[in-house]
């Protein structure tokens, strides 16, 4: 085997990951050393993504677009599998379950509002000025704003196979606009409210903290290093679960292809597009099996380490954000600038008003903290929500930060019908109208979950 640079496939991964690493390092330095950039609160991974997009678009370095898509696709799955493998810890504080349910319902209700808004825009344009526009394209708004680049990439790619030309780049562009909305609108709101003395910004420096033994290791865990390193075990679990997910999806796709070829053409792209969901389900199943084996003393130690799994998921999501933004191809959306701009602006306004309305009523004791965290997350990712929240609650004295985490967990259950709506939207010409109707009905149900029981309690 030739180990020299002439063997391009051998060095391709190292070269491309090296370019990505360079942009992350450069973005870290820029964000740290340029006060104006730091004040925008733009996450380092987002800044790195735009730098890599600039490098790719100007051909300063060769950036392989297929490699970027591959990393984005696998990054979201690996990140969710790592999160799902973590051993859950009970929150025994009063009202914790009710708050988690409300937070999950708030998150998914925002997805629905974004979906209704996006579809209304795409349908309005398709039936008037842009008859060639893919009518279901508007549902990429909650994928880009609410879920981020990974989901926008997967659903956009799936829709592209169903006839939406430029769907992948369009979804990624919406996700990039969401990050800008989170940072720009969030910072403007912070400064406006602070000038009116309605909230107080607290100065803080982004310094590293210490990790205690209790945070790093649970009681009964395997040692940090024995015959195999603890990090190696976490990586082995993640890769094994991902392999199981792949084998099952491959088997289902082949069965559908052999016996129901017509169904396979529609269902198979959706299965592979939502591979991270199946990865999460297998991770949860794997975690439950380990827990049961531990209860009957077949396994005597806890093998998962929540701290390391969180770090792995953080790495996967950061890289996924960088490559997702850099995957945008401006040529693909050359004919989609009008729906993109309208969707991005109107989507940001609607999300702002909706999240503000709900946070004022669900979290009256810390409504500003909750709004900033939720708005940042529901236009970007949880990291952008945390960045905005830290401006007024740097030490997380309010439950707002915890609500982002607990709400994301309960939101998985509430969000299942949304995935069904996404799969339905592109099937026929008039299906987007049906999806708007069904989304409105489900939105009313979630409003009941958030407020009817709460009134009875009051």
C-alpha positions as CSV (number, residue, x, y, z in Angstrom):
1,X,0.0,0.0,0.0
2,X,1.2,3.5,-0.9
3,X,1.3,5.7,2.2
4,X,2.5,8.8,0.4
5,X,0.4,11.9,-0.5
6,X,-0.2,10.3,-3.9
7,X,-2.7,8.0,-2.2
8,X,-5.5,10.6,-2.1
9,X,-8.2,8.4,-0.4
10,X,-5.7,7.6,2.4
11,X,-5.1,11.3,3.3
12,X,-8.5,12.7,2.3
13,X,-10.0,12.4,5.8
14,X,-7.0,14.0,7.5
15,X,-6.8,16.9,5.0
16,X,-10.5,17.8,5.2
17,X,-10.7,17.4,9.0
18,X,-7.5,19.5,9.2
19,X,-9.2,22.3,7.2
20,X,-12.3,22.1,9.5
21,X,-10.0,22.2,12.6
22,X,-8.2,25.2,11.2
23,X,-11.5,27.1,10.9
24,X,-12.5,26.2,14.4
25,X,-9.2,27.4,15.8
26,X,-9.4,30.6,13.8
27,X,-13.0,31.3,14.8
28,X,-12.0,30.7,18.5
29,X,-9.2,33.3,18.2
30,X,-11.4,35.8,16.3
31,X,-14.3,35.5,18.8
32,X,-11.9,35.8,21.8
33,X,-9.8,38.7,20.6
34,X,-12.3,40.9,18.6
35,X,-14.8,42.5,21.1
36,X,-17.3,43.3,18.4
37,X,-17.6,39.7,17.4
38,X,-17.8,38.5,21.0
39,X,-20.6,40.9,21.7
40,X,-22.7,39.4,19.0
41,X,-22.8,36.2,21.0
42,X,-22.4,34.1,17.8
43,X,-21.3,30.6,18.7
44,X,-17.7,29.6,17.7
45,X,-19.0,26.7,15.6
46,X,-21.3,29.0,13.7
47,X,-18.5,31.5,13.0
48,X,-16.3,28.6,11.9
49,X,-19.0,27.4,9.6
50,X,-19.2,30.8,7.9
51,X,-15.4,31.0,7.6
52,X,-15.3,27.6,6.0
53,X,-18.2,28.6,3.7
54,X,-16.1,31.6,2.6
55,X,-13.0,29.5,2.0
56,X,-15.1,27.0,-0.1
57,X,-16.9,29.7,-2.1
58,X,-13.7,31.6,-2.9
59,X,-11.7,28.4,-3.6
60,X,-8.9,29.5,-1.2
61,X,-8.6,25.8,-0.3
62,X,-10.3,22.7,-1.8
63,X,-13.2,21.7,0.5
64,X,-14.9,18.5,-0.6
65,X,-18.7,19.1,-0.6
66,X,-19.5,15.4,-0.3
67,X,-17.3,15.1,2.7
68,X,-19.1,18.0,4.4
69,X,-22.5,16.4,3.7
70,X,-21.2,13.1,5.1
71,X,-19.9,14.7,8.3
72,X,-23.1,16.7,8.8
73,X,-25.3,13.6,8.2
74,X,-23.3,11.3,10.6
75,X,-22.7,14.1,13.1
76,X,-26.3,14.6,14.1
77,X,-26.8,10.8,14.6
78,X,-23.7,10.4,16.7
79,X,-24.6,13.4,18.8
80,X,-28.1,12.1,19.5
81,X,-26.9,8.6,20.2
82,X,-24.4,9.9,22.7
83,X,-27.1,12.0,24.5
84,X,-29.5,9.0,24.6
85,X,-26.9,6.7,26.1
86,X,-26.5,8.9,29.2
87,X,-27.9,7.5,32.4
88,X,-30.9,9.8,33.4
89,X,-30.8,11.5,36.8
90,X,-34.1,12.1,38.7
91,X,-35.0,15.7,39.3
92,X,-36.8,15.6,42.7
93,X,-37.5,19.4,42.9
94,X,-41.2,20.3,43.4
95,X,-43.0,20.7,40.1
96,X,-40.1,19.4,38.0
97,X,-42.2,17.0,36.0
98,X,-44.9,19.6,35.3
99,X,-42.2,22.1,34.2
100,X,-40.5,19.6,31.9
101,X,-43.9,18.8,30.3
102,X,-44.7,22.5,29.8
103,X,-41.2,23.1,28.4
104,X,-41.5,20.2,25.9
105,X,-44.9,21.4,24.8
106,X,-43.6,24.9,24.4
107,X,-40.8,23.7,22.2
108,X,-43.0,21.5,20.0
109,X,-45.7,24.1,19.8
110,X,-43.1,26.5,18.4
111,X,-42.1,23.9,15.7
112,X,-45.8,23.8,14.8
113,X,-46.2,27.6,14.6
114,X,-43.0,27.7,12.4
115,X,-44.3,24.9,10.2
116,X,-47.7,26.6,9.7
117,X,-46.0,29.9,9.0
118,X,-43.5,28.4,6.6
119,X,-46.1,26.4,4.7
120,X,-48.4,29.4,4.5
121,X,-45.6,31.4,2.9
122,X,-44.6,28.6,0.4
123,X,-48.2,27.9,-0.6
124,X,-48.9,31.6,-0.9
125,X,-46.0,32.1,-3.3
126,X,-46.7,28.9,-5.2
127,X,-50.3,29.8,-5.9
128,X,-49.4,33.4,-6.9
129,X,-45.9,34.6,-8.1
130,X,-43.9,31.4,-8.0
131,X,-46.0,28.5,-9.4
132,X,-42.8,26.4,-9.8
133,X,-42.0,26.6,-6.0
134,X,-42.0,23.3,-4.1
135,X,-45.2,23.7,-2.1
136,X,-43.9,21.8,1.0
137,X,-40.7,23.8,1.2
138,X,-42.0,26.0,4.0
139,X,-41.9,23.1,6.5
140,X,-38.1,23.4,6.4
141,X,-38.5,26.5,8.6
142,X,-39.0,24.5,11.9
143,X,-36.2,22.1,10.7
144,X,-33.7,24.9,10.2
145,X,-34.8,27.3,13.0
146,X,-36.1,24.8,15.6
147,X,-33.8,21.8,15.0
148,X,-30.7,23.2,13.4
149,X,-28.4,22.3,10.4
150,X,-28.5,18.5,11.0
151,X,-32.2,18.1,10.6
152,X,-32.4,20.8,7.9
153,X,-29.8,18.9,6.0
154,X,-31.5,15.6,6.3
155,X,-35.0,16.7,5.5
156,X,-33.8,19.1,2.8
157,X,-31.9,16.2,1.1
158,X,-35.0,14.0,1.4
159,X,-37.2,16.6,-0.2
160,X,-34.6,17.1,-2.9
161,X,-35.1,13.5,-3.9
162,X,-38.8,14.1,-4.0
163,X,-38.5,16.9,-6.4
164,X,-37.4,20.0,-4.5
165,X,-34.5,21.3,-6.5
166,X,-31.9,22.8,-4.2
167,X,-33.8,21.5,-1.1
168,X,-30.7,20.6,0.9
169,X,-29.0,24.0,0.5
170,X,-32.3,25.8,1.1
171,X,-32.7,24.0,4.4
172,X,-29.1,24.7,5.4
173,X,-29.5,28.3,4.5
174,X,-32.6,28.6,6.7
175,X,-30.6,27.0,9.6
176,X,-27.8,29.6,9.0
177,X,-30.3,32.4,9.0
178,X,-31.7,31.0,12.3
179,X,-28.3,31.3,14.0
180,X,-28.0,34.9,12.8
181,X,-31.6,35.6,14.0
182,X,-30.8,34.1,17.5
183,X,-27.6,36.2,17.8
184,X,-28.6,39.5,16.2
185,X,-32.2,39.7,17.5
186,X,-31.2,38.3,20.9
187,X,-28.5,40.9,21.4
188,X,-30.7,43.8,20.2
189,X,-33.5,42.7,22.6
190,X,-30.9,42.4,25.5
191,X,-29.6,46.0,24.8
192,X,-33.1,47.4,24.3
193,X,-34.5,45.9,27.5
194,X,-31.4,46.8,29.6
195,X,-31.7,50.5,28.5
196,X,-35.3,50.5,29.6
197,X,-34.2,48.9,32.9
198,X,-36.4,45.9,32.4
199,X,-33.5,43.5,32.8
200,X,-29.9,43.7,34.0
201,X,-27.0,42.4,32.0
202,X,-24.4,40.8,34.2
203,X,-20.7,41.0,33.2
204,X,-19.0,37.6,33.0
205,X,-15.8,36.2,31.5
206,X,-15.9,33.0,29.6
207,X,-13.4,31.1,31.7
208,X,-13.0,27.4,32.2
209,X,-14.4,25.9,35.4
210,X,-13.3,22.9,37.4
211,X,-15.0,19.5,37.1
212,X,-15.7,17.7,40.4
213,X,-15.6,14.0,41.0
214,X,-19.3,14.0,41.5
215,X,-19.8,15.7,38.1
216,X,-17.4,13.4,36.3
217,X,-18.1,10.0,37.8
218,X,-21.2,8.4,39.3
219,X,-21.0,5.9,42.1
220,X,-20.4,2.4,40.9
221,X,-18.8,3.4,37.6
222,X,-15.9,1.6,36.0
223,X,-12.4,3.2,36.7
224,X,-11.1,6.0,34.5
225,X,-8.5,3.7,33.1
226,X,-8.2,0.0,33.5
227,X,-7.5,-2.6,30.8
228,X,-9.3,-0.2,28.5
229,X,-9.8,3.6,28.8
230,X,-13.2,4.8,29.9
231,X,-13.5,7.1,26.8
232,X,-12.9,4.1,24.6
233,X,-15.9,2.3,26.1
234,X,-18.1,5.3,25.4
235,X,-17.0,5.5,21.8
236,X,-17.5,1.7,21.4
237,X,-21.0,1.9,22.7
238,X,-21.9,4.8,20.3
239,X,-20.4,3.1,17.2
240,X,-22.0,-0.3,18.1
241,X,-25.5,1.4,18.5
242,X,-25.0,3.2,15.3
243,X,-24.1,0.0,13.5
244,X,-27.3,-1.7,14.9
245,X,-29.4,1.2,13.7
246,X,-27.8,0.9,10.2
247,X,-28.4,-2.8,10.0
248,X,-32.0,-2.5,10.9
249,X,-32.7,0.4,8.5
250,X,-30.9,-1.5,5.8
251,X,-33.0,-4.6,6.4
252,X,-36.2,-2.6,6.4
253,X,-35.3,-0.8,3.2
254,X,-34.4,-4.1,1.5
255,X,-37.7,-5.7,2.6
256,X,-39.7,-2.8,1.4
257,X,-37.8,-2.7,-1.9
258,X,-38.5,-6.5,-2.5
259,X,-42.1,-6.6,-1.5
260,X,-43.5,-3.0,-1.6
261,X,-41.3,-1.2,-4.2
262,X,-43.9,1.6,-4.5
263,X,-43.9,2.3,-0.8
264,X,-40.1,2.0,-0.6
265,X,-39.6,4.9,-3.0
266,X,-41.4,7.2,-0.5
267,X,-40.6,5.6,2.8
268,X,-36.9,4.6,2.4
269,X,-35.6,8.2,1.9
270,X,-37.5,9.3,5.0
271,X,-36.1,6.4,7.1
272,X,-32.6,7.3,6.1
273,X,-33.3,11.0,6.5
274,X,-34.4,10.4,10.1
275,X,-31.6,7.9,10.9
276,X,-30.7,9.9,14.1
277,X,-34.2,9.2,15.5
278,X,-33.7,5.4,15.1
279,X,-30.2,5.8,16.5
280,X,-31.6,7.5,19.6
281,X,-34.2,4.8,20.0
282,X,-31.6,2.0,19.8
283,X,-29.4,3.9,22.2
284,X,-32.3,4.1,24.7
285,X,-33.0,0.4,24.2
286,X,-29.3,-0.4,24.7
287,X,-29.3,1.7,27.9
288,X,-32.4,-0.1,29.2
289,X,-30.9,-3.5,28.6
290,X,-27.7,-2.5,30.5
291,X,-29.8,-1.2,33.4
292,X,-31.8,-4.5,33.5
293,X,-28.7,-6.6,33.4
294,X,-27.3,-4.5,36.2
295,X,-30.4,-5.1,38.4
296,X,-30.0,-8.8,38.1
297,X,-26.3,-8.6,38.8
298,X,-25.2,-9.8,35.4
299,X,-23.4,-6.5,35.1
300,X,-22.0,-5.0,38.4
301,X,-20.6,-1.7,37.2
302,X,-22.0,1.3,35.4
303,X,-20.2,1.6,32.0
304,X,-21.7,4.8,30.7
305,X,-20.1,8.0,31.8
306,X,-22.5,11.0,31.4
307,X,-19.7,13.6,31.4
308,X,-17.8,11.9,28.6
309,X,-20.9,11.2,26.6
310,X,-21.9,14.8,26.8
311,X,-18.5,15.9,25.6
312,X,-18.7,13.5,22.6
313,X,-22.2,14.8,21.7
314,X,-20.9,18.4,22.0
315,X,-18.0,17.5,19.7
316,X,-20.3,15.9,17.2
317,X,-22.8,18.8,17.2
318,X,-20.1,21.4,16.9
319,X,-18.5,19.7,13.9
320,X,-22.0,19.1,12.4
321,X,-22.8,22.9,12.7
322,X,-19.5,23.8,11.0
323,X,-19.9,21.4,8.1
324,X,-23.7,22.1,7.8
325,X,-23.2,25.8,7.3
326,X,-20.3,25.2,4.9
327,X,-22.4,22.8,2.9
328,X,-24.6,25.6,1.6
329,X,-24.4,25.9,-2.2
330,X,-25.5,29.4,-3.3
331,X,-26.0,28.2,-6.9
332,X,-28.7,25.8,-5.6
333,X,-30.8,28.5,-4.0
334,X,-30.2,31.1,-6.8
335,X,-33.9,30.9,-7.7
336,X,-35.1,30.6,-4.1
337,X,-34.0,33.9,-2.7
338,X,-37.5,35.4,-2.5
339,X,-39.0,32.6,-0.4
340,X,-35.8,32.3,1.6
341,X,-35.7,35.9,2.6
342,X,-39.5,36.1,3.4
343,X,-39.4,32.8,5.3
344,X,-36.3,33.8,7.3
345,X,-37.7,37.2,8.3
346,X,-41.3,36.3,9.0
347,X,-40.2,33.1,10.7
348,X,-38.0,35.1,13.1
349,X,-40.8,37.5,13.9
350,X,-43.4,34.8,14.5
351,X,-41.0,32.8,16.7
352,X,-40.1,35.9,18.7
353,X,-43.7,36.8,19.4
354,X,-44.8,33.2,20.1
355,X,-42.0,32.3,22.5
356,X,-42.4,35.6,24.3
357,X,-46.1,35.0,24.7
358,X,-45.7,31.5,26.2
359,X,-42.7,32.3,28.4
360,X,-44.5,35.2,30.0
361,X,-47.3,32.9,31.0
362,X,-45.5,29.6,31.8
363,X,-42.5,31.1,33.7
364,X,-43.8,34.3,35.3
365,X,-41.0,34.3,38.0
366,X,-38.2,34.2,35.4
367,X,-39.8,35.1,32.2
368,X,-36.9,37.1,30.7
369,X,-34.4,34.3,31.4
370,X,-36.7,31.7,29.9
371,X,-37.5,33.8,26.8
372,X,-33.8,34.4,26.0
373,X,-32.9,30.7,26.4
374,X,-35.9,29.4,24.5
375,X,-35.7,31.9,21.7
376,X,-32.0,31.3,21.2
377,X,-32.6,27.5,21.1
378,X,-35.6,27.7,18.9
379,X,-33.9,29.8,16.2
380,X,-30.4,28.2,16.6
381,X,-29.4,25.4,18.9
382,X,-29.2,24.9,22.7
383,X,-25.8,26.5,22.7
384,X,-27.0,29.8,21.3
385,X,-29.8,29.7,23.9
386,X,-27.3,29.2,26.7
387,X,-25.1,32.1,25.3
388,X,-28.1,34.5,25.4
389,X,-29.2,33.3,28.8
390,X,-25.7,33.8,30.4
391,X,-25.9,37.5,29.6
392,X,-28.5,38.0,32.4
393,X,-28.1,34.7,34.4
394,X,-24.4,33.8,34.2
395,X,-24.5,31.4,37.2
396,X,-27.8,29.8,36.2
397,X,-29.6,30.8,39.4
398,X,-33.0,30.4,37.7
399,X,-34.3,27.1,36.3
400,X,-34.3,28.5,32.7
401,X,-31.2,26.5,31.7
402,X,-32.5,23.3,33.1
403,X,-35.8,23.9,31.3
404,X,-33.9,23.8,28.0
405,X,-32.6,20.3,28.8
406,X,-35.7,18.8,30.4
407,X,-37.9,20.4,27.7
408,X,-35.8,18.9,24.9
409,X,-36.2,15.4,26.6
410,X,-40.0,15.6,26.9
411,X,-40.2,17.3,23.5
412,X,-39.0,14.1,21.9
413,X,-42.4,12.4,22.8
414,X,-44.4,15.5,21.8
415,X,-42.5,15.9,18.6
416,X,-43.3,12.4,17.1
417,X,-46.5,13.7,15.3
418,X,-44.4,16.5,13.8
419,X,-42.2,13.9,12.0
420,X,-45.3,12.4,10.6
421,X,-46.5,15.7,9.3
422,X,-43.1,16.3,7.7
423,X,-43.3,13.0,5.9
424,X,-46.8,13.8,4.7
425,X,-46.3,17.3,3.4
426,X,-44.6,16.5,0.0
427,X,-46.8,13.6,-1.0
428,X,-49.4,15.4,-3.1
429,X,-50.0,18.9,-4.3
430,X,-52.7,19.7,-1.7
431,X,-51.1,17.8,1.2
432,X,-49.4,20.9,2.6
433,X,-52.9,22.3,3.2
434,X,-53.9,19.2,5.1
435,X,-50.7,19.4,7.1
436,X,-51.5,23.0,8.1
437,X,-54.9,21.8,9.3
438,X,-53.5,18.9,11.3
439,X,-50.7,21.1,12.7
440,X,-53.3,23.6,13.9
441,X,-55.3,20.8,15.6
442,X,-52.2,19.4,17.3
443,X,-51.2,23.0,18.4
444,X,-54.5,23.4,20.1
445,X,-53.9,20.1,21.9
446,X,-50.5,21.3,23.1
447,X,-52.0,24.6,24.3
448,X,-54.4,22.6,26.4
449,X,-51.5,20.6,27.9
450,X,-49.8,23.8,28.8
451,X,-52.7,25.8,30.2
452,X,-55.8,23.8,31.0
453,X,-54.2,21.7,33.7
454,X,-52.3,24.7,35.0
455,X,-55.6,26.6,35.5
456,X,-57.1,23.7,37.4
457,X,-54.1,23.7,39.7
458,X,-54.4,27.4,40.3
